[in-house]
Amino acid sequence: MTIDQELDEPVWGAPQTEPRRWGVRETVMAVGVAGVIAGLGGAAIYAATDSHSVPAFGHGPPGAPAPGGFSAQHVSGAFPALHGELVTGDGNGGFITLLNQTGTVTSITPTSLTVRSADAFTQTYEFPPGAQKTAESIAVNDEVSIQGKRTGQVATATTVETQKGPDGPSGPPGPVPQN
């Protein structure tokens, strides 16, 4: 009697053969592929978070957004926003509410400015102490882009830009001048 056996098939009860292990070539290739994936992922995250420009709020280059903050120029470039608010960290474990609005000045006093957007949203912003220069250079019916912060129910202006025609701000955004 003859039993035909294929050589590739193990015999029942025989000791198991060890699986083939990776060699140096396979290990180097795996490390190389992992390095490329990590590099591309890091580059994508860097580009997506814009982590290369993070100035302090109101103290960075003109037009640059603050950490967790935003610039009217940048927001309007992304989409035509009339007004909005954004809550972000204040850097001390708390939170701050940042405001942005574009519209027409309906009222101005030495201490405050009221702006009405095209959708009828109206907000009054207080000027920080010593900002009389800003109040003197803005008049009722001027088109403005304003940035500010909210503390409780009080909105305080941090940046006011006057608009010149339909082309946008008359200059780069900056902090409200202090006297």
C-alpha positions, 0 to 999 in steps of 0.5 A: 500500500502506498500513501501519496503525500504532498511535500508542502503539507505538514504531516499530522503530529509533526513539529511545527516549522517556524514562520519566515522572519523579516530580514534587514531589507524588509525592516528598512523598507517598513521604517522608510514607509513609516517615516514618509507617512509621518512626514506627510502627516506632520506637514499636513497638520502644520499647514492645516493649523497655520501654527507658523503665525501665532502672535498675541491678540492685538500685538502681531503683524498688521492683519495677522490673527491672534492665537485663538483670535481672528482678524476682520480682514481674514474672516471677510476673505474666507466668507463675507461675515457681517458679525460673529462671536468666537469663544477661545482660551485666554491663556490663563485657563479661562475663556474670552469671547471675541467679537467681529462686526462689519456695518454702518455707524449709527451712533458715536460718543466719546466713550462708545460706538454703535454699529448696525450690520446689513442684516439689522444686527446692532451692537454698541461697543465701549472704547477702552480708556484713552481711545478718544482719537478713534472716536474723533476720526469716525462719524455717523454713517461711516462703514466700519469693521470692528473687532472687540471682546465681550466681558459679561454683557459689555462689548469693548472695541479693540480694533476699528477700521473705516471702510473706503468704498466697496474695496474694503478697509482703508488700512491694515487692522491694528489695536485701538489707539491709546492716548 
